[in-house]
Amino acid sequence: MSLDPQPLAPALEAAAAAGRTVVRLDLSGVRGKAELMRRCGDALRLPEWVGGNWDALADALRDLSWVPGAGAGAGAGAGPGAGGWLLAVSQWRGYAGARPGEWETFVEVLEEAVGFWREPGPEPGPELVVVLADTDTDIGPGPVAGAPPRTPRLKRRRG
């Protein structure tokens, strides 16, 4: 038993118990977009066509047909993600501080993906929840990307 607060662990355990696919994205040491994209690719097991650009990442998060077992319904069956997804992003403050413009774009990509999966459609899709957690401090989970955006804005991303 640990007396150190671990606010992320209970959320991950509860999500897994509820049938969600839990993905941890550790951004420790990330100082640029190329490394961020590599970490996203590794953590999410993204297909090779998701190169190092924002639009490809956004497309992959809205079309989960590339997930093994998900099929065209992207979660309609019993495959991975059928119970929804929890993406826990930890150790993000260093990257956000080093590259605030890139961080803002990354958060927009996540917010758009969360919003996409909340939209009603012909087939129910998996819910995507993103939690920002800084496990270096005991502040607990950060804002959820699915929360109402600070200011709704969509813009064309570059690169």
DSSP file (Angstrom, degrees, kcal/mol; ACC not computed):
  #  RESIDUE AA STRUCTURE BP1 BP2  ACC     N-H-->O    O-->H-N    N-H-->O    O-->H-N    TCO  KAPPA ALPHA  PHI   PSI    X-CA   Y-CA   Z-CA
    1    1 A M              0   0    0      0, 0.0     2,-0.4     0, 0.0     0, 0.0   0.000 360.0 360.0 360.0 136.6    0.0    0.0    0.0
    2    2 A S        -     0   0    0      2,-0.1     4,-0.1     1,-0.1     0, 0.0  -0.884 360.0-161.1-110.2 139.2    1.3    3.4   -0.9
    3    3 A L        +     0   0    0     -2,-0.4    -1,-0.1     2,-0.1     3,-0.0   0.517  65.3 104.0 -91.7  -6.3    0.5    6.6    1.0
    4    4 A D  S    S-     0   0    0      1,-0.1    -2,-0.1     2,-0.0     2,-0.1  -0.587  83.7-109.7 -74.3 132.6    1.5    8.7   -2.0
    5    5 A P        -     0   0    0      0, 0.0    -1,-0.1     0, 0.0   135,-0.1  -0.415  34.9-177.8 -62.3 135.2   -1.5   10.1   -3.9
    6    6 A Q        +     0   0    0     -2,-0.1     3,-0.4     1,-0.1   132,-0.1  -0.655   8.1 170.0-132.4  75.4   -2.0    8.5   -7.2
    7    7 A P  S  > S+     0   0    0      0, 0.0     4,-0.7     0, 0.0    -1,-0.1   0.758  74.5  53.1 -65.2 -24.3   -5.0   10.2   -8.8
    8    8 A L  H  > S+     0   0    0      1,-0.2     4,-2.2     2,-0.2     5,-0.2   0.877  97.1  64.7 -78.6 -36.9   -4.5    8.7  -12.2
    9    9 A A  H  > S+     0   0    0     -3,-0.4     4,-2.5     1,-0.2     5,-0.2   0.899 100.7  48.6 -57.1 -48.0   -4.4    5.0  -11.2
   10   10 A P  H  > S+     0   0    0      0, 0.0     4,-2.6     0, 0.0    -1,-0.2   0.884 111.4  51.2 -62.8 -35.5   -8.0    4.8   -9.9
   11   11 A A  H  X S+     0   0    0     -4,-0.7     4,-2.3     2,-0.2    -2,-0.2   0.914 111.3  47.3 -65.5 -41.9   -9.3    6.4  -13.0
   12   12 A L  H  X S+     0   0    0     -4,-2.2     4,-2.3     2,-0.2    -1,-0.2   0.911 113.4  48.1 -65.6 -42.1   -7.5    4.0  -15.2
   13   13 A E  H  X S+     0   0    0     -4,-2.5     4,-2.4    -5,-0.2    -2,-0.2   0.917 112.5  48.1 -64.6 -43.9   -8.6    1.0  -13.2
   14   14 A A  H  X S+     0   0    0     -4,-2.6     4,-1.5    -5,-0.2    -2,-0.2   0.895 111.7  50.2 -65.1 -39.8  -12.3    2.2  -13.2
   15   15 A A  H  <>S+     0   0    0     -4,-2.3     5,-2.5     2,-0.2    -1,-0.2   0.927 112.0  47.1 -64.3 -44.6  -12.2    2.8  -16.9
   16   16 A A  H ><5S+     0   0    0     -4,-2.3     3,-1.5     1,-0.2    -2,-0.2   0.903 110.5  52.4 -63.5 -41.1  -10.7   -0.7  -17.6
   17   17 A A  H 3<5S+     0   0    0     -4,-2.4    -1,-0.2     1,-0.3    -2,-0.2   0.802 105.8  55.8 -64.5 -28.3  -13.3   -2.3  -15.3
   18   18 A A  T 3<5S-     0   0    0     -4,-1.5    -1,-0.3    -5,-0.2    -2,-0.2   0.411 125.7-102.1 -84.5   2.4  -16.0   -0.5  -17.2
   19   19 A G  T < 5S+     0   0    0     -3,-1.5    64,-0.7     1,-0.3    -3,-0.2   0.573  73.9 142.6  91.0   9.8  -14.8   -2.1  -20.5
   20   20 A R      < -     0   0    0     -5,-2.5     2,-0.7    -6,-0.2    -1,-0.3  -0.503  56.7-117.5 -79.7 152.1  -12.9    0.9  -21.9
   21   21 A T  E     -a   85   0A   0     63,-2.9    65,-2.5    -2,-0.2     2,-0.5  -0.831  33.6-151.0 -84.9 120.5   -9.7    0.6  -23.7
   22   22 A V  E     -a   86   0A   0     -2,-0.7     2,-0.4    63,-0.2    65,-0.2  -0.837  16.3-177.9-101.4 126.5   -7.2    2.5  -21.6
   23   23 A V  E     -a   87   0A   0     63,-2.9    65,-3.0    -2,-0.5     2,-0.5  -0.990  12.3-154.3-125.8 128.1   -4.2    4.1  -23.3
   24   24 A R  E     -a   88   0A   0     -2,-0.4     2,-0.6    63,-0.2    65,-0.2  -0.890   5.2-167.9-102.3 129.7   -1.5    5.9  -21.5
   25   25 A L  E     -a   89   0A   0     63,-3.1    65,-2.2    -2,-0.5     2,-0.6  -0.910   6.6-165.3-118.2 100.6    0.4    8.6  -23.4
   26   26 A D  E     -a   90   0A   0     -2,-0.6    65,-0.2    63,-0.2    63,-0.1  -0.776   9.5-177.2 -90.9 118.4    3.5    9.6  -21.5
   27   27 A L    >   +     0   0    0     63,-2.9     3,-2.1    -2,-0.6    68,-0.2   0.172  28.8 142.7-101.9  17.1    5.0   12.8  -22.8
   28   28 A S  T 3  S+     0   0    0      1,-0.3     3,-0.1    62,-0.1    64,-0.1  -0.380  76.7  10.0 -61.0 131.4    8.0   13.0  -20.5
   29   29 A G  T 3  S+     0   0    0      1,-0.3     2,-0.4    62,-0.1    -1,-0.3   0.358  90.6 138.2  82.6  -5.6   11.0   14.3  -22.4
   30   30 A V    <   +     0   0    0     -3,-2.1    -1,-0.3    61,-0.3    68,-0.2  -0.600  14.1 159.4 -75.6 126.5    9.0   15.3  -25.4
   31   31 A R        +     0   0    0     -2,-0.4     2,-0.3     1,-0.1    -1,-0.1   0.320  56.6  34.1-128.7   5.1   10.1   18.7  -26.7
   32   32 A G  S  > S-     0   0    0      1,-0.1     4,-2.1    70,-0.0    -1,-0.1  -0.982  80.3-103.2-157.3 167.0    8.9   18.8  -30.3
   33   33 A K  H  > S+     0   0    0     -2,-0.3     4,-3.0     1,-0.2     5,-0.2   0.868 113.7  57.5 -62.0 -41.7    6.2   17.7  -32.7
   34   34 A A  H  > S+     0   0    0      1,-0.2     4,-2.0     2,-0.2    -1,-0.2   0.920 110.6  43.7 -59.8 -44.0    8.1   14.8  -34.2
   35   35 A E  H  > S+     0   0    0      2,-0.2     4,-2.6     1,-0.2    -1,-0.2   0.884 112.4  53.5 -68.7 -38.0    8.6   13.1  -30.9
   36   36 A L  H  X S+     0   0    0     -4,-2.1     4,-2.7     2,-0.2    -2,-0.2   0.937 109.7  47.7 -59.7 -46.7    5.0   13.8  -29.9
   37   37 A M  H  X S+     0   0    0     -4,-3.0     4,-2.6     1,-0.2    -1,-0.2   0.884 111.3  51.1 -64.0 -38.0    3.8   12.1  -33.1
   38   38 A R  H  X S+     0   0    0     -4,-2.0     4,-2.4    -5,-0.2    -1,-0.2   0.928 111.2  47.5 -64.0 -44.0    6.1    9.2  -32.5
   39   39 A R  H  X S+     0   0    0     -4,-2.6     4,-2.9     2,-0.2     5,-0.3   0.906 112.2  49.7 -63.8 -41.4    4.8    8.8  -28.9
   40   40 A C  H  X S+     0   0    0     -4,-2.7     4,-2.8     1,-0.2     5,-0.3   0.937 111.3  49.9 -61.0 -45.9    1.2    9.0  -30.1
   41   41 A G  H  X>S+     0   0    0     -4,-2.6     5,-1.4     1,-0.2     4,-0.9   0.902 114.7  43.6 -59.3 -43.4    1.9    6.4  -32.8
   42   42 A D  H  <5S+     0   0    0     -4,-2.4    -2,-0.2     3,-0.2    -1,-0.2   0.943 117.5  43.5 -68.3 -48.5    3.5    4.0  -30.2
   43   43 A A  H  <5S+     0   0    0     -4,-2.9    -2,-0.2     1,-0.2    -3,-0.2   0.911 124.3  34.2 -66.2 -43.3    0.9    4.5  -27.5
   44   44 A L  H  <5S-     0   0    0     -4,-2.8    -1,-0.2    -5,-0.3    -2,-0.2   0.534 102.0-128.8 -89.7  -6.9   -2.2    4.3  -29.8
   45   45 A R  T  <5 -     0   0    0     -4,-0.9    -3,-0.2    -5,-0.3    -4,-0.1   0.944  39.0-168.2  55.0  50.4   -0.6    1.8  -32.2
   46   46 A L      < -     0   0    0     -5,-1.4    -1,-0.1    -6,-0.3    11,-0.0  -0.322  22.8-102.1 -69.6 149.6   -1.5    4.1  -35.1
   47   47 A P    >   -     0   0    0      0, 0.0     3,-1.7     0, 0.0    -1,-0.1  -0.271  34.1-106.4 -67.9 161.7   -1.2    2.8  -38.6
   48   48 A E  T 3  S+     0   0    0      1,-0.3    -2,-0.1    -7,-0.0    -7,-0.0   0.772 113.6  71.0 -61.9 -27.4    1.8    3.8  -40.7
   49   49 A W  T 3  S+     0   0    0      1,-0.1     2,-1.5     2,-0.1    -1,-0.3   0.679  76.2  88.9 -67.9 -13.8   -0.3    6.2  -42.8
   50   50 A V    <   +     0   0    0     -3,-1.7    -1,-0.1     2,-0.1    -4,-0.1  -0.683  67.8 177.5 -83.1  93.8   -0.6    8.5  -39.8
   51   51 A G        -     0   0    0     -2,-1.5     2,-0.7     1,-0.1     6,-0.1   0.177  47.6 -65.2 -80.5-157.3    2.5   10.5  -40.5
   52   52 A G  S    S+     0   0    0      4,-0.1     2,-0.3     5,-0.0   -15,-0.1  -0.201  97.4 101.6 -90.8  43.7    3.9   13.4  -38.5
   53   53 A N  S  > S-     0   0    0     -2,-0.7     4,-1.7     1,-0.1     5,-0.1  -0.948  71.7-127.2-131.5 155.3    1.1   15.8  -39.2
   54   54 A W  H  > S+     0   0    0     -2,-0.3     4,-2.8   104,-0.3     5,-0.2   0.879 106.0  54.5 -63.6 -42.8   -1.9   17.1  -37.3
   55   55 A D  H  > S+     0   0    0      1,-0.2     4,-2.6     2,-0.2    -1,-0.2   0.891 108.0  49.2 -64.3 -39.1   -4.6   16.3  -39.9
   56   56 A A  H  > S+     0   0    0      2,-0.2     4,-2.3     1,-0.2    -1,-0.2   0.903 112.1  48.9 -66.3 -40.2   -3.6   12.7  -40.2
   57   57 A L  H  X S+     0   0    0     -4,-1.7     4,-2.0     2,-0.2    -2,-0.2   0.929 111.8  49.3 -62.9 -44.6   -3.7   12.3  -36.4
   58   58 A A  H  X S+     0   0    0     -4,-2.8     4,-1.1     1,-0.2    -2,-0.2   0.919 111.0  50.0 -60.8 -43.5   -7.1   13.9  -36.3
   59   59 A D  H >X S+     0   0    0     -4,-2.6     4,-1.7     1,-0.2     3,-0.5   0.915 109.5  51.0 -60.8 -43.5   -8.3   11.6  -39.1
   60   60 A A  H 3< S+     0   0    0     -4,-2.3    -1,-0.2     1,-0.2    -2,-0.2   0.861 108.7  51.3 -64.5 -35.6   -7.1    8.5  -37.3
   61   61 A L  H 3< S+     0   0    0     -4,-2.0    -1,-0.2     1,-0.2    -2,-0.2   0.695 114.1  44.1 -76.0 -18.3   -8.8    9.6  -34.0
   62   62 A R  H << S+     0   0    0     -4,-1.1     2,-0.6    -3,-0.5    -2,-0.2   0.669 115.2  48.5 -95.9 -20.3  -12.1   10.0  -35.9
   63   63 A D    ><  +     0   0    0     -4,-1.7     3,-0.6    -5,-0.2    -1,-0.2  -0.879  60.0 173.0-123.2  96.9  -11.9    6.9  -38.0
   64   64 A L  G >   +     0   0    0     -2,-0.6     3,-2.0     1,-0.2     6,-0.2   0.174  46.0 112.0 -91.7  19.1  -11.1    3.9  -35.8
   65   65 A S  G 3   +     0   0    0      1,-0.3     6,-0.4     7,-0.1    -1,-0.2   0.716  69.6  66.3 -64.3 -18.5  -11.5    1.3  -38.5
   66   66 A W  G <  S+     0   0    0     -3,-0.6    -1,-0.3    -6,-0.2    -2,-0.1   0.613  76.5 103.0 -76.0 -13.1   -7.8    0.7  -38.4
   67   67 A V  S X> S-     0   0    0     -3,-2.0     3,-2.4     4,-0.2     4,-0.7  -0.586  87.4-108.4 -73.1 125.4   -8.1   -0.7  -34.8
   68   68 A P  T 34 S+     0   0    0      0, 0.0    -1,-0.1     0, 0.0    -2,-0.1  -0.312 102.4  10.3 -55.7 128.3   -7.9   -4.5  -35.0
   69   69 A G  T 34 S+     0   0    0     10,-0.2    10,-0.5    -4,-0.1     8,-0.1   0.289 103.4  97.1  88.1 -10.1  -11.3   -6.0  -34.3
   70   70 A A  T <4> -     0   0    0     -3,-2.4     5,-1.0    -6,-0.2     7,-0.5   0.866  62.5-176.5 -80.7 -35.4  -13.2   -2.7  -34.5
   71   71 A G  T ><5 -     0   0    0     -4,-0.7     3,-1.6    -6,-0.4    -4,-0.2  -0.104  53.9 -42.4  67.2-170.8  -14.3   -3.0  -38.2
   72   72 A A  T 3 5S+     0   0    0      1,-0.3    -1,-0.2     2,-0.1    -7,-0.1   0.769 134.5  64.2 -65.3 -26.4  -16.1   -0.4  -40.1
   73   73 A G  T 3 5S-     0   0    0     -3,-0.4    -1,-0.3    -8,-0.1    -2,-0.2   0.550  96.7-140.9 -76.5  -5.8  -18.4    0.4  -37.1
   74   74 A A  T < 5S-     0   0    0     -3,-1.6    -3,-0.2     1,-0.2    -2,-0.1   0.910  84.1  -5.9  48.0  55.8  -15.4    1.6  -35.1
   75   75 A G  S   <S+     0   0    0     -5,-1.0    -1,-0.2    50,-0.2    -4,-0.1   0.410  98.0 116.1 114.6  -1.6  -16.4    0.1  -31.9
   76   76 A A  S    S+     0   0    0     -6,-0.4    -5,-0.1    -5,-0.1    -2,-0.1   0.774  76.0  51.0 -70.7 -24.6  -19.9   -1.2  -32.7
   77   77 A G  S    S-     0   0    0     -7,-0.5    -7,-0.1    -8,-0.1    -6,-0.0  -0.008 107.3 -85.8 -95.1-157.4  -18.7   -4.8  -32.1
   78   78 A A  S    S+     0   0    0     -9,-0.1     3,-0.1     4,-0.1    -8,-0.1   0.267  87.7 112.6 -97.9  11.9  -16.9   -6.4  -29.2
   79   79 A G  S >  S-     0   0    0    -10,-0.5     3,-2.1     1,-0.2     4,-0.2   0.002  83.1 -49.1 -73.8-175.7  -13.4   -5.5  -30.4
   80   80 A P  T 3  S+     0   0    0      0, 0.0    -1,-0.2     0, 0.0    -3,-0.1  -0.282 129.7  20.6 -56.3 135.9  -11.0   -3.1  -28.8
   81   81 A G  T >  S+     0   0    0      3,-0.2     3,-1.9   -62,-0.2    46,-0.1   0.401  82.4 124.4  86.7  -3.4  -12.6    0.2  -28.0
   82   82 A A  T <  S+     0   0    0     -3,-2.1    45,-0.1     1,-0.3   -62,-0.1   0.847  80.0  43.8 -59.5 -33.8  -16.1   -1.2  -28.0
   83   83 A G  T 3  S-     0   0    0    -64,-0.7    -1,-0.3     1,-0.4     2,-0.1   0.345 127.5 -95.7 -90.8   6.6  -16.7    0.1  -24.5
   84   84 A G    <   -     0   0    0     -3,-1.9   -63,-2.9   -65,-0.1    -1,-0.4  -0.399  40.0 -87.3 103.3 176.2  -15.0    3.4  -25.3
   85   85 A W  E     -ab  21 128A   0     42,-3.5    44,-2.3   -65,-0.2     2,-0.5  -0.954  19.9-163.7-128.4 142.1  -11.6    4.8  -24.9
   86   86 A L  E     -ab  22 129A   0    -65,-2.5   -63,-2.9    -2,-0.4     2,-0.7  -0.976   9.7-167.9-123.0 116.1   -9.7    6.6  -22.1
   87   87 A L  E     -ab  23 130A   0     42,-3.0    44,-2.5    -2,-0.5     2,-0.7  -0.917   4.6-164.1-104.5 112.6   -6.6    8.3  -23.2
   88   88 A A  E     -ab  24 131A   0    -65,-3.0   -63,-3.1    -2,-0.7     2,-0.7  -0.870   2.2-164.1-101.0 111.5   -4.5    9.4  -20.2
   89   89 A V  E     +ab  25 132A   0     42,-3.0    44,-3.2    -2,-0.7     2,-0.3  -0.854  15.9 177.9 -98.7 117.3   -1.9   12.0  -21.2
   90   90 A S  E     +ab  26 133A   0    -65,-2.2   -63,-2.9    -2,-0.7    44,-0.2  -0.780  53.8  23.8-119.3 163.5    0.7   12.4  -18.5
   91   91 A Q  S    S+     0   0    0     42,-0.8     4,-0.4    -2,-0.3   -61,-0.3   0.856  75.7 138.2  56.2  40.7    3.9   14.4  -18.1
   92   92 A W     >  +     0   0    0     41,-0.4     4,-2.6    -3,-0.2     5,-0.2   0.628  41.2  84.1 -91.9 -16.3    2.6   16.9  -20.6
   93   93 A R  H  > S+     0   0    0      1,-0.2     4,-2.3     2,-0.2     5,-0.2   0.849  87.2  54.7 -62.4 -35.9    3.7   20.2  -18.9
   94   94 A G  H  > S+     0   0    0     -3,-0.2     4,-2.2     2,-0.2    -1,-0.2   0.929 112.7  42.4 -62.6 -45.4    7.3   20.1  -20.3
   95   95 A Y  H  > S+     0   0    0     -4,-0.4     4,-2.8     2,-0.2     8,-0.2   0.923 113.3  52.4 -66.8 -44.0    6.0   19.8  -23.8
   96   96 A A  H  < S+     0   0    0     -4,-2.6    -2,-0.2     1,-0.2    -1,-0.2   0.874 113.8  44.3 -60.3 -37.1    3.3   22.4  -23.3
   97   97 A G  H  < S+     0   0    0     -4,-2.3    -1,-0.2    -5,-0.2    -2,-0.2   0.861 116.4  45.1 -74.8 -36.3    5.8   24.9  -21.9
   98   98 A A  H  < S+     0   0    0     -4,-2.2    -2,-0.2     1,-0.2    -3,-0.2   0.845 130.6  20.7 -76.3 -33.9    8.5   24.2  -24.6
   99   99 A R     X  +     0   0    0     -4,-2.8     4,-2.8    -5,-0.2    -1,-0.2  -0.576  67.1 166.3-135.6  69.6    6.1   24.3  -27.6
  100  100 A P  H  > S+     0   0    0      0, 0.0     4,-2.3     0, 0.0     5,-0.1   0.845  79.0  51.1 -60.1 -36.0    2.9   26.2  -26.5
  101  101 A G  H  > S+     0   0    0      2,-0.2     4,-1.9     1,-0.2     5,-0.1   0.923 113.4  44.3 -66.9 -43.7    1.6   26.6  -30.1
  102  102 A E  H  > S+     0   0    0      2,-0.2     4,-2.7     1,-0.2    -1,-0.2   0.903 112.2  53.3 -65.9 -40.7    2.0   22.9  -30.9
  103  103 A W  H  X S+     0   0    0     -4,-2.8     4,-2.7    -8,-0.2     5,-0.2   0.925 107.6  51.1 -60.0 -44.6    0.5   22.0  -27.5
  104  104 A E  H  X S+     0   0    0     -4,-2.3     4,-2.1     1,-0.2    -1,-0.2   0.906 111.2  48.0 -60.2 -41.8   -2.6   24.1  -28.3
  105  105 A T  H  X S+     0   0    0     -4,-1.9     4,-2.4     2,-0.2    -1,-0.2   0.912 110.3  51.7 -65.2 -42.1   -2.9   22.4  -31.7
  106  106 A F  H  X S+     0   0    0     -4,-2.7     4,-2.2     1,-0.2    -2,-0.2   0.920 109.8  49.1 -60.2 -44.5   -2.6   18.9  -30.1
  107  107 A V  H  X S+     0   0    0     -4,-2.7     4,-2.9     1,-0.2    -1,-0.2   0.895 109.6  52.5 -63.0 -39.7   -5.3   19.8  -27.5
  108  108 A E  H  X S+     0   0    0     -4,-2.1     4,-2.7     2,-0.2    -2,-0.2   0.910 107.7  51.4 -61.5 -42.1   -7.6   21.0  -30.4
  109  109 A V  H  X S+     0   0    0     -4,-2.4     4,-2.0     2,-0.2    -2,-0.2   0.926 112.8  45.8 -59.9 -45.1   -7.0   17.7  -32.2
  110  110 A L  H  X S+     0   0    0     -4,-2.2     4,-2.5     2,-0.2    -2,-0.2   0.917 112.4  50.2 -64.8 -43.7   -8.0   15.8  -29.0
  111  111 A E  H  X S+     0   0    0     -4,-2.9     4,-2.6     1,-0.2    -2,-0.2   0.903 110.5  50.0 -62.2 -41.3  -11.1   18.1  -28.4
  112  112 A E  H  X S+     0   0    0     -4,-2.7     4,-2.5     2,-0.2    -1,-0.2   0.903 111.0  49.2 -63.8 -40.7  -12.3   17.6  -32.0
  113  113 A A  H  X S+     0   0    0     -4,-2.0     4,-2.0     2,-0.2    -2,-0.2   0.918 111.6  48.4 -65.3 -43.7  -11.9   13.8  -31.7
  114  114 A V  H  X S+     0   0    0     -4,-2.5     4,-0.9     1,-0.2    14,-0.3   0.932 113.5  47.9 -61.2 -45.5  -13.8   13.8  -28.4
  115  115 A G  H >X S+     0   0    0     -4,-2.6     4,-1.0     1,-0.2     3,-0.6   0.889 107.9  55.6 -62.2 -40.0  -16.5   15.9  -29.9
  116  116 A F  H >< S+     0   0    0     -4,-2.5     3,-0.8     1,-0.2    -1,-0.2   0.924 108.0  47.3 -58.5 -46.3  -16.7   13.8  -33.0
  117  117 A W  H 3< S+     0   0    0     -4,-2.0     8,-0.3     1,-0.2    -1,-0.2   0.632 108.1  56.9 -75.4 -12.1  -17.4   10.6  -31.0
  118  118 A R  H << S+     0   0    0     -4,-0.9    -1,-0.2    -3,-0.6    -2,-0.2   0.655  84.4 101.2 -87.7 -17.3  -20.1   12.4  -28.9
  119  119 A E  S << S-     0   0    0     -4,-1.0     2,-0.2    -3,-0.8    -3,-0.0  -0.449  82.6-113.7 -67.3 135.3  -22.1   13.4  -32.0
  120  120 A P        +     0   0    0      0, 0.0    -1,-0.1     0, 0.0    -2,-0.1  -0.482  46.9 168.4 -68.5 141.2  -25.1   11.1  -32.6
  121  121 A G        -     0   0    0     -2,-0.2    -4,-0.0    -4,-0.1     4,-0.0  -0.800  52.1 -85.1-141.6-177.8  -24.8    9.0  -35.7
  122  122 A P  S    S+     0   0    0      0, 0.0    -1,-0.0     0, 0.0     0, 0.0   0.846 118.4  33.4 -64.4 -33.1  -26.4    6.1  -37.5
  123  123 A E  S    S-     0   0    0    -50,-0.0     2,-0.2    -3,-0.0    -2,-0.1  -0.977  93.9-113.9-120.9 135.4  -24.3    3.6  -35.4
  124  124 A P        -     0   0    0      0, 0.0     3,-0.1     0, 0.0    -7,-0.0  -0.494  38.0-160.1 -66.7 133.9  -23.3    4.3  -31.8
  125  125 A G        -     0   0    0     -8,-0.3   -50,-0.2    -2,-0.2     2,-0.1  -0.551  27.3 -79.3-106.9 175.0  -19.6    4.7  -31.6
  126  126 A P        -     0   0    0      0, 0.0     2,-0.4     0, 0.0    -1,-0.1  -0.455  45.0-118.2 -72.7 146.5  -17.2    4.4  -28.7
  127  127 A E        -     0   0    0     -2,-0.1   -42,-3.5   -45,-0.1     2,-0.5  -0.684  23.2-149.6 -82.9 139.1  -16.9    7.3  -26.4
  128  128 A L  E     -b   85   0A   0     -2,-0.4     2,-0.4   -14,-0.3   -42,-0.2  -0.952  15.3-177.7-110.8 124.1  -13.4    8.9  -26.3
  129  129 A V  E     -b   86   0A   0    -44,-2.3   -42,-3.0    -2,-0.5     2,-0.5  -0.979   7.1-163.1-120.5 133.7  -12.4   10.5  -23.0
  130  130 A V  E     -b   87   0A   0     -2,-0.4    15,-1.9   -44,-0.2     2,-0.5  -0.973   4.2-170.0-119.3 128.7   -9.0   12.3  -22.7
  131  131 A V  E     -bC  88 144A   0    -44,-2.5   -42,-3.0    -2,-0.5     2,-0.6  -0.970  11.7-150.7-119.1 129.0   -7.6   13.1  -19.3
  132  132 A L  E     +b   89   0A   0     11,-1.0    10,-5.4    -2,-0.5     2,-0.4  -0.882  24.8 174.9 -96.6 123.2   -4.6   15.3  -18.8
  133  133 A A  E     -bC  90 141A   0    -44,-3.2   -42,-0.8    -2,-0.6     2,-0.7  -0.989  26.8-155.0-131.6 138.5   -2.6   14.3  -15.7
  134  134 A D    >   -     0   0    0      6,-0.7     3,-1.2    -2,-0.4     5,-0.5  -0.875  11.7-176.6-111.1  97.5    0.6   15.5  -14.3
  135  135 A T  T 3  S+     0   0    0     -2,-0.7    -1,-0.1     1,-0.3   -45,-0.0   0.491  73.3  74.4 -78.7  -1.0    2.0   12.7  -12.3
  136  136 A D  T 3  S+     0   0    0     -3,-0.0     2,-0.3     2,-0.0    -1,-0.3   0.758 105.2  35.7 -76.8 -23.8    5.0   14.7  -11.1
  137  137 A T  S <  S-     0   0    0     -3,-1.2     3,-0.4     3,-0.1    -3,-0.1  -0.753  86.1-118.0-121.5 170.3    2.7   16.6   -8.8
  138  138 A D  S    S+     0   0    0     -2,-0.3    -3,-0.1     1,-0.2  -132,-0.1  -0.179  73.6 118.1-101.9  40.4   -0.3   15.6   -6.8
  139  139 A I        -     0   0    0     -5,-0.5    -1,-0.2     1,-0.2    -4,-0.1   0.595  67.3-137.9 -83.0 -10.0   -2.8   17.9   -8.5
  140  140 A G        -     0   0    0     -3,-0.4    -6,-0.7    -6,-0.3    -1,-0.2  -0.259  51.0 -13.4  81.5-173.9   -4.9   15.1   -9.8
  141  141 A P  E     -C  133   0A   0      0, 0.0    -8,-0.3     0, 0.0     3,-0.1  -0.275  67.2-139.3 -63.9 145.4   -6.4   14.8  -13.2
  142  142 A G  E     -     0   0A   0    -10,-5.4    -9,-0.1     1,-0.2   -10,-0.1  -0.025  49.0 -41.8 -86.1-164.1   -6.4   17.9  -15.4
  143  143 A P  E     -     0   0A   0      0, 0.0   -11,-1.0     0, 0.0     2,-0.5  -0.276  59.5-119.1 -63.8 147.8   -9.2   19.1  -17.6
  144  144 A V  E >   -C  131   0A   0    -13,-0.2     3,-2.1     1,-0.1   -13,-0.2  -0.758  13.2-136.7 -88.0 132.1  -11.0   16.5  -19.7
  145  145 A A  T 3  S+     0   0    0    -15,-1.9   -30,-0.1    -2,-0.5    -1,-0.1   0.728 102.4  62.7 -62.9 -20.3  -10.7   17.2  -23.4
  146  146 A G  T 3  S+     0   0    0    -16,-0.4    -1,-0.3   -32,-0.1   -15,-0.1   0.523  79.8 106.7 -83.2  -4.7  -14.4   16.4  -23.8
  147  147 A A  S <  S-     0   0    0     -3,-2.1     3,-0.1     1,-0.2   -33,-0.0  -0.291  95.0 -71.8 -66.6 159.4  -15.4   19.3  -21.6
  148  148 A P        -     0   0    0      0, 0.0    -1,-0.2     0, 0.0    -2,-0.1  -0.302  63.6-107.1 -53.6 131.7  -16.9   22.3  -23.4
  149  149 A P        -     0   0    0      0, 0.0    -4,-0.0     0, 0.0    -3,-0.0  -0.207  18.4-120.4 -62.8 152.7  -14.1   24.0  -25.3
  150  150 A R  S    S-     0   0    0      1,-0.3     0, 0.0    -3,-0.1     0, 0.0   0.954  99.4  -5.0 -56.6 -53.1  -12.7   27.3  -24.0
  151  151 A T  S    S-     0   0    0      2,-0.1    -1,-0.3     0, 0.0     2,-0.3  -0.935  82.9-121.9-142.9 118.0  -13.6   29.0  -27.2
  152  152 A P        +     0   0    0      0, 0.0     2,-0.3     0, 0.0     0, 0.0  -0.424  49.9 147.5 -65.5 123.9  -15.0   27.0  -30.1
  153  153 A R        -     0   0    0     -2,-0.3     2,-0.5     2,-0.0    -2,-0.1  -0.947  29.0-164.1-156.5 135.8  -12.8   27.4  -33.1
  154  154 A L        +     0   0    0     -2,-0.3     2,-0.3   -42,-0.0   -46,-0.0  -0.976  18.2 169.4-119.4 134.8  -11.8   25.3  -35.9
  155  155 A K        -     0   0    0     -2,-0.5     2,-0.4     0, 0.0    -2,-0.0  -0.975  41.0 -98.1-142.0 156.8   -8.8   26.1  -38.1
  156  156 A R        -     0   0    0     -2,-0.3     2,-0.3     1,-0.0    -2,-0.0  -0.614  41.9-137.5 -74.7 126.2   -6.8   24.3  -40.7
  157  157 A R        -     0   0    0     -2,-0.4     2,-0.4   -52,-0.0  -102,-0.1  -0.600  10.5-137.4 -86.5 146.7   -3.7   22.9  -39.2
  158  158 A R              0   0    0     -2,-0.3  -104,-0.3     1,-0.2    -1,-0.0  -0.837 360.0 360.0-103.0 142.0   -0.4   23.1  -40.9
  159  159 A G              0   0    0     -2,-0.4    -1,-0.2  -106,-0.1    -2,-0.0   0.454 360.0 360.0  71.1 360.0    2.1   20.3  -41.2
